[in-house]
Amino acid sequence: MQFQFNTDSSVMGTENVAERIEATVRDKVARFEDRLTRLEVHVRDENGPKHGADDKSCTIEARPKGGKPIGVTSHAAQVDDAARKAASTLAQRLERHFGKGDKNRHEPRIDKVM
């Protein structure tokens, strides 16, 4: 699975921040990793140099194999918190997305197999 990290100019896009966020997101969606082709994380500060409550935003877009992208956005006072919230929400959305497909797959009953 490919991982892409993007940030705007108002958020420090250092390697350390990118590595922490990638580890957080990969940990939350690890069980779906073989079903995804790419994860894109976009981090931004919505008011730039001005300070404000919940002004950091994290958008994560997951691309399931053969399916439409699934995106979530979360806001928090810190970039790491926004990423953690978005990753948790994405894991729930992926659970519902893949769970629906798994629910319709049935193993043939042994007494019905010829």
N, C-alpha and C positions, 0 to 999 in steps of 0.2 A: 504494500500500500504506500502510495506516494504521500508525502506531507509537505504542504506549502505554507509558509508563514509570511504574512504581509502586515506592515504597519504604516501609519502616516507619519509625517515629519514631527508631530508634536509628542509622539510616544517614543521613548528610548527603545529602539529596535536592536539592542545588543544581542550578542550570541547567548549570553546568560539568560535573558528574558525569553528568547526564542526556545532555548533548550528546556527551561522550566515549563513553559506552556505546552510544548510538544509532549513532554513526559506526562503532564496532567491529562491532556486530551487522549493520548494513546492508552493510558491506564484506564480511563473511563470507557473507551469503546473497544478495548482489546478483544472481547469475545466476538465482535463483528468484523475484525480486521480482514479475514479471508473473504468477506463478502463485499468489501469496499475497494474501489480503485484509487481514490484520492480523498484526502482531507485538506481543506483550505481554511486557514485561520486568518481573520482580518481583525487587527486591534487598532483602536483609535481613541483619541481624546476629543470629545465632542466640543469642549469650549477652548481648546488650545491652551494658551498660557494662563487663562483665568482658572481659578479653582472653583469647584462646585461639588455638591453631593452627587454621587453616582454618575460622574461625567466620563468614566472610562467605559468603552463599549467593546465587546468581543462578539464577532459573528463567525460561526463555524458552518461550513458547507461540506456535507458528506456526499460522495458520489457512489451509490450502490452499483454493482455490476449489472448492466442491462436495465437500469431503472433511472427515474428522474432524481435530480439532486434534492437533498433534504437540508434545509438551512434553519439555524436558530441564532438568536441574538440575545445577549444579556448585558446588563449594565451594573456597575459597582464603583466604589470609590477607588479601588486598586485594580490594576490590570490583571493580576493573578486571580483575584476574586471573581472578576467578570468572566475569565476563561474557565474557572472551575464551575461556575453556575451554568455557563453555556454548554460545557462538556456533559454535565449531568442531565441537562434538558435534552441534548442530542442523544445520549444513551437511552433515555426513555422513548424518544421518537423512533429510534432504530429498533428498539424492542417491539414497539407496536407495528412498525413497518414489516420487519422480518417475521414477527410472530404470526401475523395474518397469513403469510405464505406458508409457514410451517404448519399452521393449524389445518390447512386444507390438504396436506400431504398425509396419506394414510398408508400404513404398511398392510399388505394383504393378510387377511386372516388365514391361519394355517389350514383350517378346515375347508376354506374356499379355494385354495390353490390346487390346481390339477396337474 
